Each structure stands twice: as structure tokens, then as C-alpha cells.
Amino acid sequence: MKSLLALMILLATLGSVTVQSGTKVSAKNTKRVVKVNDKSKVSGTLASNNTSIPGTRVSLSAGYNVGDQAANFTLKNIDGSMVSLSDFSSQKGVIVVFTCNHCPFAKMYESRLIDLHNKFSAKGFPVVAINPNDPVAEPDDSFENMQKRAKEKSFPFKYIFDETQATAKAYGATRTPHVYLLKNDGGKFTVSYIGAIDDNHSDAANVKEKYLDKAVTALIGNSKPSPETTKAIGCGIKWKK
């Protein structure tokens, strides 16, 4: 109870809160869910998506969180074949990246995604790129333009189209690029890292923190990624109206 009271006080300093029955505390702005000792739930405003409070588990209120099991999906690849998450059951994991053609941030990371795939696919962690954008809102992100872009850049990884946007919504993706690193746990894929590829979208030569590279390396070494979450930087996903 002391730890819960301390948490309520902390949330109160971050925004106006209302205490309700069932030990729920709600605040304005972005909603987060905090599980305290896996019993009580507190909703409130936290500074960022990688904020942590000792003794608690902080998770986004929508989409997958670290530790969640990812559901299977089946989406069309640029070669016309259908690709499912279950196709990778023989791999150690999958680097799922929501990305697209038109976004300047996504373009700046294309070469780095190719390098990551070439580095880790042989070690059991291939890249799977997913375009979640509505081509009506952004014609450059049509399936035909995906095929052209993949050919121009010689993508060595699967580049699949989330036409209904159901997969992006299930994951909770909001940006392009937005990374979800999955670990294969006996045929079930567990989310192990969420966020950015690294800390410098504009200049690959001056990257100081290779978040995704370090996270995959940690999983290969049977360790947990640290950090487990970072803030994804990129263009907002173009949702259907």
C-alpha cells in the first residue's frame, strides 16, 4: 500500500488526477497503464514511453508491450506471395519494422535496415518491413510503389503491405519507422524491444546508441535488451479515414 500511495503522489505531480474506487488513478494527456505487483492498475500521465518506476511495470494502454505475445499475421509481400509471422518459426526471432516509402525518416533508415538484416538474418533475426500507410492518403505508399522502392534499393528482406492496417493497430505502431523486436519462445513470438533503431536518424556516421543492434545482440546472448523501450522517431502513420 505504501508503494501504491507513493505512485499516486508521483502521478499527481505529473497532472491532475482523480482517485476512483478500485485503486485507479486517471490523469489528463497521454494515457499509460502501470501494473503494481501485478494486482492494482493505475492510469496516468508519464513523461515518455520509456519512463520506469522501481517496482512497477509500465506499459502503453494500446498495442503490444514488452513481454506480450504477438499474434500471427498474414500480409502480402512485394513479390505477390503471402507472408505470415508463423513462417519464421524456425528463426530465433524477427525484427518487425513498420516503415514506408515516402517518409524522410523511413528513407534515412533504409540502408541501416539492409545492414541490420544482412548482419542478423544469418544469426536467426531477419528484418520484416511492414508498410501500414493508407495509399489514398499517401499515394507514394501504394503497393506498386512499394515494389518499385524495394527494387531500387535492393531490399534483401520481406516488405509487406498492411492493407487493412489491422496489424499496425494490433502492435500499437504510431510512426514510420517503428520497431518491434520479437523473440521466438517455443514457436510463440514475444515482444522484447519497442522503439527506435538508433539515436540519430539524420546521420548514421554519428550514431552513439544503436538501440536495435544492441537489443538483438542481447537476445542472441540470452540476455534482456536494455533499454527495452525507446521513443520511436518518424512520420505519423497515415490512417484510413
SEDOGU-247368 format. One record per residue (C-alpha): residue number from 1; x, y, z. Coordinates in pm, 1 decimal, m for minus. Layout:
<rs>
 resi     east    north       up
  NUM        X        Y        Z
...
</rs>
This chain:
<rs>
 resi     east    north       up
    1      0.0      0.0      0.0
    2    290.6    236.9     72.1
    3    432.6    183.6   m274.6
    4     89.6    241.2   m430.6
    5     42.7    562.6   m231.9
    6    385.5    685.0   m343.3
    7    294.2    611.5   m703.0
    8    m31.7    806.4   m670.1
    9    160.7   1104.3   m534.7
   10    403.8   1084.8   m824.5
   11    121.8   1078.2  m1079.2
   12    m40.1   1373.2   m906.0
   13    272.7   1580.5   m970.0
   14    252.0   1495.9  m1341.9
   15   m106.1   1606.8  m1397.9
   16   m445.1   1646.1  m1232.8
   17   m570.1   1313.9  m1107.9
   18   m896.3   1167.8   m985.3
   19   m894.3    882.6   m738.5
   20  m1167.2    630.6   m803.0
   21  m1273.7    306.2   m644.3
   22  m1064.7      2.3   m724.3
   23   m734.3    193.9   m676.2
   24   m748.8    360.8  m1018.8
   25   m593.2    699.8  m1075.7
   26   m653.0    883.5  m1403.5
   27   m477.1   1190.6  m1538.4
   28   m503.1   1409.4  m1844.7
   29   m300.0   1381.9  m2165.0
   30   m135.1   1061.7  m2289.2
   31   m264.7    754.1  m2113.3
   32    m34.1    492.3  m1969.0
   33   m109.2    182.7  m1763.3
   34    103.9     83.0  m1467.1
   35     76.2   m258.1  m1307.2
   36    176.7   m255.1   m942.3
   37    281.3   m600.1   m822.3
   38     51.7   m740.4  m1095.5
   39   m253.6   m658.1   m880.2
   40   m350.5   m291.0   m884.4
   41   m373.6    m81.3  m1202.0
   42   m307.3    290.6  m1220.8
   43   m369.7    510.4  m1525.5
   44   m191.6    840.5  m1561.1
   45     47.0   1067.9  m1746.7
   46    409.4    963.8  m1767.5
   47    691.3   1166.2  m1915.9
   48    776.0    929.3  m2201.3
   49    727.0    577.7  m2327.3
   50   1047.3    459.1  m2162.0
   51    973.5    603.7  m1818.6
   52   1005.6    344.5  m1544.2
   53    922.0    341.7  m1177.1
   54   1103.1     98.5   m945.4
   55    885.0   m196.5   m851.4
   56    632.6   m135.7  m1127.5
   57    573.7   m241.6  m1484.7
   58    493.0     47.3  m1715.0
   59    302.9    m28.7  m2034.4
   60    119.5    156.0  m2308.8
   61   m258.2    135.3  m2288.9
   62   m296.6     19.6  m2652.0
   63    m97.9   m225.7  m2860.6
   64    178.5   m459.6  m2755.7
   65    412.8   m405.3  m2465.4
   66    741.2   m573.3  m2385.6
   67    663.2   m925.3  m2266.5
   68    343.4   m958.1  m2470.6
   69    292.3  m1240.4  m2718.3
   70    249.9  m1122.1  m3077.9
   71    m39.8  m1272.3  m3271.0
   72     14.3  m1422.8  m3613.5
   73    m41.4  m1207.2  m3921.5
   74    m59.6  m1283.3  m4292.4
   75     18.9   m998.6  m4532.5
   76    110.5   m961.1  m4899.6
   77    479.4   m934.0  m4988.9
   78    604.2   m725.2  m5282.4
   79    650.7  m1043.8  m5488.4
   80    281.6  m1126.7  m5452.0
   81    332.0  m1408.0  m5200.6
   82    166.8  m1408.0  m4859.1
   83    394.2  m1377.1  m4556.7
   84    295.3  m1485.7  m4205.3
   85    473.3  m1438.4  m3876.3
   86    444.2  m1813.0  m3830.0
   87    665.2  m1858.9  m4138.2
   88    957.2  m1764.0  m3915.0
   89    903.0  m2035.1  m3653.1
   90   1247.5  m2179.6  m3729.2
   91   1415.3  m1844.9  m3656.2
   92   1528.5  m1717.4  m3317.5
   93   1317.3  m1408.9  m3366.1
   94   1203.0  m1139.3  m3606.4
   95   1285.8   m769.8  m3638.7
   96    947.4   m620.3  m3729.9
   97    974.7   m264.4  m3858.6
   98    676.2    m52.9  m3958.5
   99    805.4    170.7  m4235.9
  100    704.6    314.1  m4574.1
  101    823.9    471.8  m4899.2
  102    754.4    842.5  m4866.6
  103    860.8    936.1  m4513.2
  104   1201.7   1112.4  m4495.3
  105   1278.7    934.6  m4166.9
  106   1199.1    596.1  m4319.2
  107   1418.6    673.3  m4620.3
  108   1712.0    770.0  m4398.4
  109   1692.2    429.9  m4227.4
  110   1663.7    212.8  m4539.6
  111   2035.7    143.1  m4571.2
  112   2060.9     75.5  m4199.0
  113   1775.9   m174.6  m4217.1
  114   1953.5   m350.7  m4502.4
  115   2270.9   m364.7  m4292.3
  116   2080.5   m495.5  m3989.5
  117   1917.0   m767.7  m4196.6
  118   2248.0   m869.3  m4351.3
  119   2411.0   m876.6  m4006.8
  120   2142.0  m1060.4  m3811.0
  121   1938.8  m1272.7  m4053.4
  122   2210.6  m1538.9  m4059.6
  123   2203.4  m1532.8  m3678.5
  124   1830.8  m1602.1  m3669.8
  125   1684.8  m1249.5  m3664.9
  126   1567.9  m1136.8  m4009.9
  127   1408.4   m799.3  m4076.4
  128   1043.5   m792.9  m4184.2
  129    934.3   m448.4  m4303.9
  130    563.9   m362.9  m4294.4
  131    406.3    m66.0  m4472.7
  132     94.6     36.1  m4273.3
  133      5.7    356.2  m4460.2
  134   m318.1    424.0  m4644.5
  135   m225.0    479.5  m5011.7
  136   m531.7    701.3  m5055.9
  137   m384.4    941.7  m4801.2
  138    m29.7    894.2  m4932.1
  139    m12.0    763.1  m5293.2
  140    365.7    716.2  m5271.0
  141    296.3    430.8  m5029.7
  142     87.7    222.2  m5269.9
  143    168.4   m145.2  m5320.3
  144    302.5    m72.5  m5670.7
  145    534.1    195.3  m5533.0
  146    648.2    m45.8  m5261.5
  147    756.8   m281.9  m5537.7
  148    943.0     m2.7  m5715.8
  149   1116.4    118.3  m5399.4
  150   1223.5   m230.1  m5299.0
  151   1372.0   m286.4  m5645.2
  152   1553.6     49.1  m5642.5
  153   1708.0    m16.7  m5300.5
  154   1753.9   m393.7  m5348.0
  155   1579.4   m478.9  m5023.0
  156   1701.3   m821.9  m4907.4
  157   1414.5   m855.8  m4657.8
  158   1039.1   m909.3  m4682.9
  159    848.1   m586.8  m4749.1
  160    479.8   m648.5  m4683.7
  161    164.3   m438.9  m4706.0
  162    m71.8   m397.2  m4409.9
  163   m363.4   m301.6  m4633.8
  164   m630.3   m311.5  m4361.5
  165   m395.2   m157.0  m4101.8
  166   m510.5   m423.9  m3855.8
  167   m154.8   m539.2  m3784.1
  168    m25.5   m188.2  m3713.5
  169   m318.0   m129.1  m3478.2
  170   m261.5   m460.9  m3301.3
  171    102.2   m374.4  m3243.2
  172     27.2    m16.2  m3141.2
  173    258.3    129.7  m3405.4
  174    232.2    506.7  m3449.7
  175    541.2    602.6  m3651.8
  176    745.5    506.3  m3954.0
  177    987.8    366.9  m3868.2
  178    866.6    191.6  m3551.8
  179   1049.1   m121.8  m3433.5
  180    911.2   m429.6  m3257.2
  181   1179.0   m689.7  m3185.8
  182   1027.7  m1033.9  m3135.8
  183   1188.5  m1333.9  m2968.1
  184   1082.0  m1686.5  m3059.9
  185    983.0  m1865.4  m2740.0
  186    899.3  m2218.2  m2849.2
  187    704.3  m2107.3  m3153.2
  188    541.3  m1812.1  m2979.5
  189    681.9  m1467.8  m3052.9
  190    736.1  m1243.2  m2752.1
  191    790.8   m868.0  m2781.4
  192   1137.0   m791.5  m2641.3
  193   1210.1   m436.4  m2756.3
  194    997.8   m147.9  m2888.6
  195   1102.7    186.6  m3029.3
  196   1375.8    344.7  m3237.7
  197   1652.1    190.5  m3446.2
  198   1917.3    422.5  m3304.7
  199   1963.6    774.1  m3166.6
  200   2048.2    965.2  m3485.2
  201   1808.4    945.7  m3777.0
  202   1985.3   1211.0  m3982.7
  203   2346.4   1091.6  m3966.2
  204   2432.3    722.7  m3947.2
  205   2800.6    804.8  m3906.1
  206   2733.3    988.3  m3579.6
  207   2507.9    733.4  m3410.3
  208   2601.9    694.1  m3044.4
  209   2337.2    444.9  m2932.6
  210   2248.2    154.5  m3162.1
  211   1935.8     55.0  m2970.4
  212   1811.3   m215.8  m3204.9
  213   2154.2   m364.2  m3275.2
  214   2221.4   m386.5  m2901.3
  215   1878.0   m537.4  m2833.7
  216   1922.5   m815.0  m3091.5
  217   2275.6   m883.1  m2968.1
  218   2140.9   m914.0  m2613.3
  219   1880.0  m1171.3  m2720.4
  220   2142.1  m1372.0  m2906.9
  221   2343.1  m1376.0  m2583.8
  222   2035.6  m1489.3  m2384.1
  223   2006.8  m1152.7  m2209.9
  224   1729.4   m896.5  m2191.8
  225   1765.7   m580.3  m2400.9
  226   1849.5   m264.1  m2210.9
  227   1669.8    m37.4  m2265.4
  228   1360.8   m238.0  m2354.4
  229   1177.2     65.7  m2492.9
  230   1278.2    391.8  m2658.4
  231   1080.6    665.5  m2829.9
  232   1015.9    596.2  m3197.8
  233   1103.7    897.9  m3412.6
  234    943.1    930.0  m3756.7
  235    638.0   1026.0  m3957.7
  236    292.6    957.2  m3821.6
  237    116.9    658.4  m3976.9
  238   m138.3    762.2  m4238.3
  239   m459.1    604.2  m4109.4
  240   m765.9    536.1  m4321.3
  241  m1048.8    785.7  m4279.3
</rs>
